Amino acid sequence: MTKILVTGANGQLGNELNKLSPGYANWQFTFTDVDVLDITDLASLQRFCDKNKFDFIINCAAYTAVDKAETEIGLAIKINRDAVKNLVLAAADCNAILIHVSTDYVFDGKACMPYLEDHPIAPQSIYGKTKAEGEAEALKYGRSIIIRTAWLYSTFGNNFVKTMLRLGSERNELKVIYDQIGSPTYAEDLAVAILSIISQTENGEVKSGVYHFSNEGVASWYDFAWEIINYVHLNCIVKPIETKDYPLPAKRPSYSVFNKTKIKSTFSIEIPYWKTSLYKCLNELINSK
Ligand SMILES: NC(=O)c1ccc[n+]([C@@H]2O[C@H](COP(=O)([O-])OP(=O)(O)OC[C@H]3O[C@@H](n4cnc5c(N)ncnc54)[C@H](OP(=O)(O)O)[C@@H]3O)[C@@H](O)[C@H]2O)c1
């Protein structure tokens, strides 16, 4: 039986994997978060992996507070870089394949064509820098698959979709940035892709390296907000503003669109259009009320 460890399981992506896991009866999942398994603690991590002999480790754990990272630098480094080094050591001990998740923030956002995996990285924030360093640690291990994603949302946790739903029901008008472009990504779709990669890797070659994954299509945060507010018929006007009019501590890439040909062709993955997945997530949120 294939044994899979999921770290950071209380987050958006970890919860989506947990939700899908009953559909994979031949696999044994172990879902952990910092309370059970702190990935910054090398000794406990190695003990845990040694005892359970995992075939795959999916690292969903991360320091994701992008603005707070600008001042909590040490903690961001510990979780996003040093803990990935720990995961590599623990994975190597039991010969596990490491699936590590990274971010569009490793790029400077100055491109004008969708980013390929080998485009030079140039992180502009502490979060981006620590995630880039984490990627470098993961890449030192020959059995790691790194998936960069962007603009993640889910029915779980806090994210842009939930913030827009809340603010849109409290206010008559919302001002949202229109000069940052990316691809909203439903964490459920990323979880499906990760599980598909595992099923294609468990008895075959490890196609290690970096891959890009987001939903298909392109939007600004303004477009994303507009679609959310209008789909649920909230009585709120969405107005476009510029990044300079909404200053935040961490610099965001203004262009975060990925070229996803590599993941689609290597693993025969079909990726849904962003609005299709957004409506699916919104329907789930509406029906769960
Ligand atoms: N969210 C996005 O928009 C986005 C965009 C691009 C890439 N990504 C990447 O995608 C991945 C998944 O993101 P997500 O949105 O699912 O993240 P998330 O919701 O913030 O979940 C991360 C989880 O990791 C846990 N964690 C933190 N430190 C830990 C430690 N030392 N040991 C074990 N667990 C720990 C967190 O617990 P606490 O909450 O208690 O800290 C949280 O439950 C991350 O690698 C992230 O960098 C996210």
PDBQT file of the ligand as one rigid body, heavy atoms in Angstrom, charges set to zero:
ROOT
HETATM    1  N1  LIG A 301      -2.271  30.858  -0.569  1.00  0.00    +0.000 N 
HETATM    2  C1  LIG A 301      -1.828  31.259  -1.748  1.00  0.00    +0.000 C 
HETATM    3  O1  LIG A 301      -2.390  32.156  -2.400  1.00  0.00    +0.000 OA
HETATM    4  C2  LIG A 301      -0.616  30.598  -2.350  1.00  0.00    +0.000 A 
HETATM    5  C3  LIG A 301      -0.146  31.067  -3.581  1.00  0.00    +0.000 A 
HETATM    6  C4  LIG A 301       0.963  30.466  -4.149  1.00  0.00    +0.000 A 
HETATM    7  C5  LIG A 301       1.589  29.416  -3.496  1.00  0.00    +0.000 A 
HETATM    8  N2  LIG A 301       1.131  28.993  -2.297  1.00  0.00    +0.000 N 
HETATM    9  C6  LIG A 301       1.842  27.875  -1.633  1.00  0.00    +0.000 C 
HETATM   10  O2  LIG A 301       0.943  26.771  -1.604  1.00  0.00    +0.000 OA
HETATM   11  C7  LIG A 301       1.202  25.989  -0.436  1.00  0.00    +0.000 C 
HETATM   12  C8  LIG A 301      -0.108  25.754   0.304  1.00  0.00    +0.000 C 
HETATM   13  O3  LIG A 301      -0.654  27.024   0.628  1.00  0.00    +0.000 OA
HETATM   14  P1  LIG A 301      -1.957  27.174   1.541  1.00  0.00    +0.000 P 
HETATM   15  O4  LIG A 301      -2.654  28.404   1.075  1.00  0.00    +0.000 OA
HETATM   16  O5  LIG A 301      -2.678  25.880   1.611  1.00  0.00    +0.000 OA
HETATM   17  O6  LIG A 301      -1.258  27.495   2.933  1.00  0.00    +0.000 OA
HETATM   18  P2  LIG A 301      -1.954  27.699   4.346  1.00  0.00    +0.000 P 
HETATM   19  O7  LIG A 301      -3.437  27.649   4.206  1.00  0.00    +0.000 OA
HETATM   20  O8  LIG A 301      -1.318  28.880   4.991  1.00  0.00    +0.000 OA
HETATM   21  O9  LIG A 301      -1.498  26.381   5.133  1.00  0.00    +0.000 OA
HETATM   22  C9  LIG A 301      -0.192  26.182   5.581  1.00  0.00    +0.000 C 
HETATM   23  C10 LIG A 301      -0.286  25.242   6.770  1.00  0.00    +0.000 C 
HETATM   24  O10 LIG A 301       1.049  24.961   7.222  1.00  0.00    +0.000 OA
HETATM   25  C11 LIG A 301       1.035  24.987   8.616  1.00  0.00    +0.000 C 
HETATM   26  N3  LIG A 301       2.376  25.173   9.178  1.00  0.00    +0.000 N 
HETATM   27  C12 LIG A 301       3.030  26.327   9.423  1.00  0.00    +0.000 A 
HETATM   28  N4  LIG A 301       4.221  26.068   9.994  1.00  0.00    +0.000 NA
HETATM   29  C13 LIG A 301       4.316  24.720  10.106  1.00  0.00    +0.000 A 
HETATM   30  C14 LIG A 301       5.304  23.852  10.639  1.00  0.00    +0.000 A 
HETATM   31  N5  LIG A 301       6.427  24.331  11.181  1.00  0.00    +0.000 N 
HETATM   32  N6  LIG A 301       5.085  22.515  10.614  1.00  0.00    +0.000 NA
HETATM   33  C15 LIG A 301       3.945  22.023  10.071  1.00  0.00    +0.000 A 
HETATM   34  N7  LIG A 301       2.950  22.801   9.568  1.00  0.00    +0.000 NA
HETATM   35  C16 LIG A 301       3.134  24.142   9.581  1.00  0.00    +0.000 A 
HETATM   36  C17 LIG A 301       0.124  26.159   8.924  1.00  0.00    +0.000 C 
HETATM   37  O11 LIG A 301      -0.271  26.159  10.276  1.00  0.00    +0.000 OA
HETATM   38  P3  LIG A 301      -0.596  27.605  10.971  1.00  0.00    +0.000 P 
HETATM   39  O12 LIG A 301      -1.759  28.160  10.240  1.00  0.00    +0.000 OA
HETATM   40  O13 LIG A 301      -0.881  27.210  12.383  1.00  0.00    +0.000 OA
HETATM   41  O14 LIG A 301       0.645  28.429  10.810  1.00  0.00    +0.000 OA
HETATM   42  C18 LIG A 301      -1.022  25.874   7.958  1.00  0.00    +0.000 C 
HETATM   43  O15 LIG A 301      -1.958  24.968   8.504  1.00  0.00    +0.000 OA
HETATM   44  C19 LIG A 301       2.269  26.741   0.343  1.00  0.00    +0.000 C 
HETATM   45  O16 LIG A 301       3.516  26.193   0.044  1.00  0.00    +0.000 OA
HETATM   46  C20 LIG A 301       2.204  28.149  -0.197  1.00  0.00    +0.000 C 
HETATM   47  O17 LIG A 301       3.462  28.805  -0.094  1.00  0.00    +0.000 OA
HETATM   48  C21 LIG A 301       0.031  29.550  -1.713  1.00  0.00    +0.000 A 
ENDROOT
TORSDOF 0
